[in-house]
Amino acid sequence: MPRRILIADDSLFLREQLREFLEQNSSWQVFEAANGLEAVQKSKRVHPDVIILDYSMPVMDGLAATRELRRTAPGTPILLFSMHASKWLQDAAHQSGAVGAFSKSDWFTLRNRLERILSEEHAARSRRRVA
């Protein structure tokens, strides 16, 4: 079963490029949203394994969407990304409930973090089935 990843960013170009980059892993299926509100709504339908949110989006930014997703999808890991990753963004991301924040220019680090999150989640599910 493919792992579901939801990307929310107001740049269609960036979403498409990141989706193509991530779907190089044939076991990942990537869904897209244009803003934080759409990500919250879409997460209820697709039940993603991980959510990646742009920090700065219209309608609902990444921090507000993270706080809402913590309420509606409490176990789903959330990562924020921004053009300008900073200590402030890292702290704000953690305070809102995200597991990390990344620069939009560092896709390989983002992909590595996704691989770690998804493998840890898979291992936890396997332990629950055995128990």
N, C-alpha and C positions, 0 to 999 in steps of 0.2 A: 504494500500500500504506500503510495507516495506521501512524503511529508509535505504539509501545506504551509506556505509562507505567504503572509500578506504584507505588501509594501504600500505605504501611503506617502505620496509626495505630489505637490501641485505641478511639478514638471512632468508632462507626458513623456518627453524625450528621456529624462533620467529614469523614470519608471520602466520604460521599455528596455533601455540599455541594461539596467540592473536585473530585470527579469531574465533577459537573455543570458547574462553572465551567470546568474544563479541556476538557471535551468540547464546549464552544462552538466550539472549533477543530475543524472536521469531519474533519481528517486525523489526529486523536489518538484513540486507543483507550485507556481507562484501566481498569486492573485494581486490585483491592483486596486487602489483607491486614490482619489484625487485630493482628499483632505481628511482631517481627523474625524469629522462626523461620519463621513462615508466609511472610514475604516471601522469605526465602532459598529455601524449598521451591518457592514459586510461580514465582520467577525462573527456575528450571530448566525449567519447563514453558512459560512464556509468552515467555521471552527478551526482556525489556523493553529499550527503547532508553535509558530513564532510570528511575531508582528514587528515590522520595521517601520518606524515613523519618522518623517522629516520633522525637525524642530519647528520650522517656520512655515506654516500653511494658512491659507484663508479658512474661514468658517470656524475651524477648531484647530488650534496648534497641537504640536506633538505632546507637550506636557499636559494639556487639558485632556487630550485623547487618552494618554496613559492613565491618568487618574480615573477616567470613566471606564476604561477597559479593566482596571484593577477591580472595579465593582462588578462589571458584567461578564468578565472572563478572567477570574482571579488567578488561575493557575497558568495562564499563558505568558511565556517570557516575552518581554518587549525590549527592543533596542531602539534608541534614538540616533539619528544621524543629522549632521548639519555641515554647512560649508566651513564653519569655523568651530571645530571642536575645542573645548576649553575646560579648565577645571570647574568653572561655574556651571557649564552644561552637564558635566559628569555629576556634580553634586545635585543639581536640579533634577536630573534624570533619576538618580537613586531616590531622592526624596519623593518623587511622584510615583515610584514603584517600578521603574524600568531597571533592567539588569545591566545596562551599560549604554554608553554613547560613543559614537564614532564620527570621524570625518568622512564626508561624502567622497573624498578622493582616495580613501583607503579601503577599497573593495575587498582586497585579499584578507585583511584583518577581519573585516565583517564576515566574509565567507568562513574563515577559520573559526570564528566565534559561533556562527550558526552550526557548523559541523559539531562543535563541542556540545552545544546546547541540545541538539537533536540526538546525539549519541547518548548523552546522559539521560535524556527523557526516555529513549528506547530501553536503556538498561533498567531504569526505574519501573517501566511497564512490565518488563520481563520478570523482575523480582516480584511484583504484585501478582502476576499470573501464577507463579510457582507457589506463593504463600497460601 
